[in-house]
Amino acid sequence: MRMKRLLVLVMVCSLLCPETRAQQAPSTYCNPINIDYGYTPIPNFSEWGRHRATADPVIVNYKGDFYLFSTNQWGYWWSSDMNDWHFVSRKFLKPWHKVYDELCAPAVCVMGDTMLVFGSTYSKNFPIWMSTDPKGNQWKEAVDSFEIGGWDPDIFLDDDGRLYMYNGSSNRYPLYGVELDRKTLQPMGTRKEMYLLEDWRYGWQRFGEYSDNTFLDPFIEGAWMTKHKGKYYLQYGAPGTEFSGYADGVVVGDHPLGPFTPQPDPVSYKPGGFARGAGHGSTFQDNNQQWWHVSTIAISVKNNFERRLGIWPTGFDDDGVMWCNTAFGDYPHYLPYSSKAAAAGAGQPKSQSTNQPTSQPNRQPNPQPGGFTGWMLLNFNKPVAVSSTLGSYCPNYAVDESIKTYWSAASANKGEWIQTDLGKLSTVRAIQINYADQDVSFPKEIDTVFLGKTIGLFHQYRLYHSTDGKKWNLLVDKSLNKKDVPHEYIELQAPVRTRYIRLENMHMPAGKFAISGLRVFGRGEGSLPDTVKSFFVLRTEKDKRSAWIKWQPVDNAYAYNIYYGTAPGKLYNCIMVHNANEYYFKGMDITLPYYFRIESVNENGVSEKAQLVKVD
């Protein structure tokens, strides 16, 4: 009897404890993905302070698990569900290589039961590594010295057993491809030119934050090959990793070494919203053959190469057009194997009509893998209160939907807090805590010029909620957390109806308590935003790559989604715009007509899309 009472007590405590509820398996995720990003090893930036960074991601599915490799992390991650990532510490180095060359922009390939890994290098002495137990960190050299080297490489195994390598990172030279000997992994013949940017034709390929080729010519980099239904899709990053418009384009061919025909618009593209940029990535499948794309998100505040990672649902329509859905791409989306997605019968290949990206959260979106939950941002530019403020790092920077700006407390002390007011009672379903790096330093014994991965860091915090701003209830308790969670995402197991959310610091891994985004998701209890009126697109006669888009403001909207494409049923790309009723778009193919639609967004959902607009 005593044992039964004890079990009942444990069950009751587990139900009542907020931390236990928050730690149950989530059904959703939110970009940027929440992994323990290492601190940058890039030299000569110490005056800006230490900061986290990685980029150039590759995810492969190996024996049913996902393995994630990215630039300069002194290791890699694995996950069984694409949500809970486990870091494996390893340096893929030989003694004579510089630390900041550690596995930059890696190539990863699965050949049967073997995983191959090769890092970017111009040296002839860099090895190709192999493993049949990457989870156990067991590696050996498959090739001691890969004689031709290659920067931003990709190794592709065709289904006929032939092996190829692609590489290139330049604003002068194209991507290259070459066949490799399957046994020796050495090149067979010389490299061939695959594709060089055509920014004179495709506006999105122009360099710079404003796509104007300021300072430099555009860069092509980050090759990745995907085969689908007999077609070869060679993906590439352009025009520069520092910018919101950083994207992955694709050229399509009937042979792994071409010739290729470009798709006019980028595949992976996210120039607006909280986390911008979606370039230099890779495409992979989960265990249900659902396609996904992982790519690089730009921050570029501490230096040009301050970056994060995002994962987006992707696929191919019935005409063989490759697409990637980044609409609401930094809002909660369903994970591959969530119970809700499984219950909806998702995870199976879909026809174009259902696979085409869409966003109608007010219409109860189907909870399919990668599908948008319909949980809206509840606190954009809403009132904020804080315990203290450091200099000009203002409180409202934590709710302005820009990952580049952040609020910082005056210290990292336990008890520093930030509070956001939703304005009215709303149903809260998830919260994302995006930490920023302010005055980060480490003990001298580990704080070297080429600081890389630092093991053992962790965040601790508590989240409270209140309906009136006076009486507070504990919502999530992570005061005992021992994980490094720079982009913490908490899906509440049960929604809570509330108005105020308060984040209280308990422990920072390094630096002051600083937040670039305290983002609260759920559904408001008001009306949907009105449909946009007077939406027009003026294509520039002098340069048909560009257009001025303008519309009448909607009083009850905080943002707008602009969808566009080269056919009415293929509006695959989306631009989210805040605090404006105009947008200067410079991403078109100079030779093709374009189609545009717009919808307004608020905390209650989205409007009907405005009438389709065509420009020649």
Secondary structure, 3 states (H helix, E strand, C coil): CHHHHHHHHHHHHHHHCHHHHHHCCCCEECCCCCCCCCECCCCCCHHHCCCECCCCCEEEEECCEEEEECCCCCEEEEECCCCCCEEEECCCCCCCCCHHHCCCCCEEEEECCEEEEECCECCCCCCEEEEEEHHHCEEEEEECCCCCCECCCEEEECCCCCEEEEECCECCCCEEEEEECCCCCCEEEEEEEEECCCCCCEHHHCCCCCCCCCCCCCCEEEEEEEEECCEEEEEEEECCCCCCCCEEEEEEECCCCCCEEECCCCCECCCCCCCEEEEEEEEEECCCCCEEEEEEEECCCCCCCCEEEEEEEEEECCCCCEEECCCCCCCCEECCCCHHHHHCCCCCCCCHHHHCCCCCHHHCCCCCCCCECCCEECCCCCCEEECCCCCCCCHHHHHCCCCCCCEECCCCCCCCEEEEEEEEEEEEEEEEEEECCCCCCCCCCCCCCCCCCCCCCCCEEEEEEECCCCCCEEEEEECCCCCCCCEEEEEEEEEEEEEEEEEEEEECCCCCCEEEEEEEEEECCCCCCCCCCCCEEEECCCCCCCEEEECCCCCCCCEEEEEEECCCCCCCEEEEEECCCEEEECCCECCCCEEEEEEEEECCEECCCCCCEEEC
